[in-house]
Structure formats: C-alpha cells, structure tokens
Amino acid sequence: MDAQYAAGLLFAEGRGVPIDLVQSYFWLTQAITQGDADAERLRAHVAAEMDDATFAAARRLIELARRAMPAFPEGSEGGYRH
C-alpha cells in the first residue's frame, strides 16, 4: 500500500520522473483498493488536474491492468472523478 501511494505521489509531483497524471491515478487507485485513505485524497486532486482525454487514458490503463491480472481487485476501475 505505501509503495503504491509513493509511486502515485512521485508521478503526480514529478519527483525523479516526468509528471504523469495517468500513472499517478493508476497507482493511487491501487493504493485505494488496499484501503489507503490518503491515496483517495491525492487521487481526487490528481483527477481535478486532468482533462477528459487524460482521465479516459487513466481509466483505460486501470481496465487493461484488471484484464491482464485476474487477481486485480474488483472495484478498482477508478471511475469517479472527484
């Protein structure tokens, strides 16, 4: 959980990597499925910074991961934009 939140934060702020809101949203969604309340708050902030195309790309990434990994948690589609 902490590593997933950390990855989301790194991509959101560009710490050592280029800012990538799609990757940030993806990793924060993973942290949320594991019960990280802080990740919910940060994901809402990230989502608010996304345009419609970027948000759609993040949702596609989450769906692709869910299909590729059968153990991927249900409800992790990240369909809400706060």
N, C-alpha and C positions, 0 to 999 in steps of 0.2 A: 504494500500500500504506500509506504513512504517513498519508495523508489519511483512509483508511478506518478505520485504527486510532484516529486522533484523533477522528473522528465517533463511534465506539463509546465512547470514553472520555468525551466530552462528554455523551452521553446517559446513560451509567452514573452519572456523578457530578453531573449537573445543572449543568454549567458553562455558564451563559448560556442554558440551556434547561431546561424541566422534566425531571426524571428520567423516562426512558422506556426500560425494560429491553428491550422488543420492538425498538425502533430500535437500541439498543446491540448486542443479539445479532445483528441483521441486519448491521450494518456490520462488526462483528468477524468474522462469518462470511466476509464479502467479503475482509477482510484475510487471513484464514487461507487462503483459496483462492489467494492470491498469495504464500503462504509465510511469513507473519509469525508467528513462534513466540510473541512477546509477546501477540499477539491471542488465541492459544489459551489462554494462562493467564488473561487477563482474561475471556474468554468463559466459561470454567469458573466463575469467580467470579460473573459475572452470572447464569448458569444456576442456580447454587445459591441465588440470591436470588429466583428466580421460582417462583410457584405453578404448578400444572399448566395452568391456563387461559392464563396469560401465556406459558408455554413453547409451548403449542399455537398461540397467536397469532403468535409469532415464527416458528415453522415454516411457518405458512400464508403469512406475508409472504415468506419465502425462496422458497417454492414459486411464489407469484404472480410474483415477480421472474424466476425461472428460466423460467417460461412466457412472460412478456412480452418477455424479451430472449433471443433464440436463442443469442447468444454467451455467455450466462451459464454459468459453469463447472459442469461436471458434478461431483457430489460436494459441492456447496455447500448441500445441504439442511439442514445443521446438525442432524442428527437425534440427536446424542448429547448427553446431559445429564451433565456431569461434576460 
